[in-house]
Amino acid sequence: MTMIATHHVTMQLEAGGQTVTILEDVTVDIPEKQTVAIVGPSGSGKSTLLGLIAGLDRPTSGTIWLNGREITALGEKAMARLRLANVGYIFQSFHLIPTLTALENVSIPLELSGDRHASQRAIELLQAVGLGHRVSHYPVQLSGGEQQRVAVARAFACRPPILLADEPTGNLDSHTGQQVIELIMALHRDAGTTLVLVTHDQQLAASMERVITLRDGRIGSDQLTALHYNGSGDQV
């Protein structure tokens, strides 16, 4: 089953009276449970593509499908509902709400989804990421690695079938970054999510089943890694 599809997606912006093309004719199909790295030089359109997949912005042309549903024509409220049910998003800069505790930050998507046991589920998630002792702490009281672990717990809160991560280790030292990636991969395996991450880290990219390289807004290459063949033996 295809979990994510972009068909001939182009993204253009107006800047200084000129039209700037960020992405051009990008077509990608990602099956469920696959792990994918999007790589490329700065300015190649990686984060823009991830944001479009998440429905955070709309393409200039082309269509995007998530979990069998086209999202490009959805209104804001419908898109928010679909995103809540289908997508977990991990930002490079954490994006925690500073006035809320770790527990409250993780509880938000659960409460929005109507989970009557939001607090208990949030506690279990924080325990799963090794922060059971920090539930009452505010972001300013947490280290960068701890904040990103809270962000990971929040992204997995509603058990989304799709997890998107934009440079999830970009603001962390190498040791802490490795811990966060191991955590994301463990949760991915347990939940069976489709994982797509943007990264400059070639070693991290190589640990995914598939690597998509963007160059100047276009797909330069799209390759399955040895990990994919070792894991399934079959090309998709």
C-alpha positions in Angstrom: 0.0 0.0 0.0 1.2 3.5 -0.9 1.3 5.7 2.2 2.7 8.9 0.7 2.5 10.0 -2.9 3.5 13.3 -4.6 2.6 13.6 -8.3 4.3 16.2 -10.4 4.6 18.6 -7.4 6.0 22.1 -8.1 6.4 24.8 -5.5 7.1 28.4 -6.5 7.3 31.6 -4.4 7.4 35.3 -5.4 10.5 37.1 -4.1 11.6 40.6 -5.2 9.2 40.6 -8.1 10.6 37.4 -9.4 9.2 33.8 -9.4 11.5 31.4 -7.5 11.1 27.7 -8.1 11.7 25.7 -4.9 10.5 22.3 -6.2 9.9 21.3 -9.8 7.9 18.2 -11.0 8.6 16.0 -8.0 7.0 12.6 -8.1 7.5 10.2 -5.3 5.6 7.1 -4.0 6.4 5.8 -0.6 4.9 2.5 0.6 3.8 1.9 4.2 6.4 1.2 6.8 9.3 2.2 4.6 12.1 4.3 6.1 13.2 7.1 3.7 15.9 9.8 4.0 15.6 13.0 1.9 19.1 14.5 1.3 20.7 17.2 -0.7 22.5 20.5 -0.4 21.1 23.4 1.5 18.4 25.1 -0.6 17.6 22.0 -2.6 14.0 21.9 -1.3 14.2 19.2 1.2 12.3 20.9 4.1 9.8 22.4 1.6 9.0 18.9 0.3 8.5 17.6 3.8 6.3 20.5 4.8 4.1 19.9 1.7 3.8 16.2 2.5 2.6 17.2 6.0 0.1 19.6 4.6 1.7 22.6 6.2 1.7 24.3 2.9 0.2 23.9 -0.6 2.1 23.2 -3.8 1.8 25.6 -6.7 0.8 22.6 -8.9 0.6 18.8 -8.6 -1.1 16.6 -6.1 -0.2 15.0 -2.8 -1.8 11.9 -1.2 -1.5 10.7 2.4 -2.8 7.3 3.4 -5.1 7.1 0.4 -6.5 10.6 0.5 -5.6 13.6 -1.7 -4.7 16.5 0.6 -4.0 19.3 -1.9 -7.6 20.5 -2.1 -8.5 20.2 1.6 -9.5 23.2 3.6 -7.5 24.1 6.7 -9.8 22.4 9.2 -10.1 19.2 7.2 -6.3 19.2 6.8 -5.8 19.7 10.5 -8.0 16.7 11.3 -6.3 14.5 8.7 -2.9 15.5 10.0 -3.8 14.9 13.6 -4.9 11.3 12.7 -2.2 10.5 10.2 1.0 12.5 10.8 3.6 12.9 13.5 6.1 15.7 12.8 9.4 16.3 14.5 11.0 19.7 14.1 14.7 20.5 14.2 14.1 23.3 16.7 11.7 21.1 18.9 8.7 23.5 18.8 7.6 22.8 22.3 5.2 25.2 23.9 7.4 26.9 26.6 4.5 27.6 29.0 3.5 23.9 29.2 5.2 21.1 31.0 6.6 18.0 29.2 3.5 16.1 30.1 1.2 18.9 28.8 3.1 19.2 25.6 2.7 15.5 24.8 -0.9 15.5 26.0 -2.0 18.2 23.5 -2.5 16.0 20.4 -4.2 13.3 22.5 -6.6 15.8 24.0 -7.4 17.2 20.5 -8.1 13.7 19.3 -10.6 13.2 22.1 -8.5 10.6 24.1 -10.1 10.4 27.5 -6.9 9.0 28.9 -4.6 11.6 27.5 -2.6 12.2 30.6 -1.9 8.5 31.2 -0.9 7.9 27.6 1.4 11.0 27.7 3.0 9.6 30.9 3.6 6.3 29.3 5.1 7.9 26.2 7.5 10.0 28.3 8.5 6.9 30.2 9.1 5.2 26.9 11.6 7.9 25.9 13.3 7.9 29.3 11.7 11.0 30.7 9.3 9.6 33.3 11.1 11.6 35.9 10.8 14.9 34.0 7.0 15.0 33.3 6.5 18.2 35.3 9.5 20.1 33.9 9.1 23.0 31.4 11.2 23.1 28.2 13.6 25.6 29.6 14.4 23.2 32.4 15.3 20.4 29.9 18.4 19.9 27.9 18.3 20.0 24.1 18.3 16.2 23.9 15.5 16.0 26.5 13.4 18.5 24.6 13.8 16.5 21.4 12.7 13.4 23.2 9.6 15.2 24.4 9.0 16.2 20.8 9.4 12.6 19.7 6.9 11.4 22.3 4.5 14.1 21.1 4.9 13.0 17.5 4.1 9.4 18.3 1.2 10.3 20.7 -1.7 9.5 18.4 0.0 6.5 16.9 0.2 8.1 13.5 0.9 5.8 10.5 3.3 8.5 9.1 6.2 10.1 10.9 8.0 13.0 9.4 11.2 14.5 10.8 13.0 17.6 9.7 16.7 17.4 10.7 15.8 15.8 14.0 19.4 15.8 15.2 20.4 19.2 13.7 20.5 21.0 17.0 22.1 18.2 19.0 25.6 17.0 19.6 26.6 13.7 17.9 26.1 11.5 21.0 22.7 12.9 21.9 21.7 12.9 18.3 22.5 9.2 18.0 20.4 8.5 21.1 17.4 10.4 19.6 17.7 8.5 16.3 17.9 5.2 18.1 14.8 6.2 20.0 12.9 7.2 16.8 13.9 3.9 15.1 12.8 1.9 18.0 9.4 3.6 18.2 9.1 3.2 14.4 9.7 -0.5 14.6 7.2 -0.9 17.4 4.5 1.2 15.8 5.1 0.2 12.1 5.1 3.8 10.9 6.2 5.1 7.6 9.2 7.2 8.4 10.5 10.1 6.2 13.3 12.3 7.5 15.3 15.2 6.1 19.0 15.1 7.0 22.5 16.3 6.0 24.0 13.3 7.9 25.1 10.7 5.3 25.5 8.0 7.9 22.0 8.5 9.2 20.7 8.5 5.6 22.4 5.2 4.9 20.6 3.7 7.9 17.3 4.2 6.1 15.9 1.8 3.5 15.7 4.4 0.8 17.5 7.6 0.0 16.0 10.4 -2.2 18.5 13.1 -3.3 17.2 16.5 -4.3 19.2 18.8 -6.4 18.0 22.3 -7.4 14.4 21.3 -6.5 14.4 18.2 -8.6 14.9 14.5 -7.8 18.5 13.8 -8.6 18.4 10.2 -7.5 16.1 7.7 -5.7 17.8 4.6 -4.5 17.1 1.7 -2.2 19.9 1.0 0.3 21.6 -2.3 1.3 19.5 -2.2 4.4 16.3 -2.6 2.3 17.6 -5.6 0.4 18.9 -7.2 3.6 15.6 -6.6 5.3 13.2 -7.8 2.6 15.2 -9.0 -0.4 12.7 -7.4 -2.8 12.9 -4.1 -4.5 9.8 -1.8 -4.3 
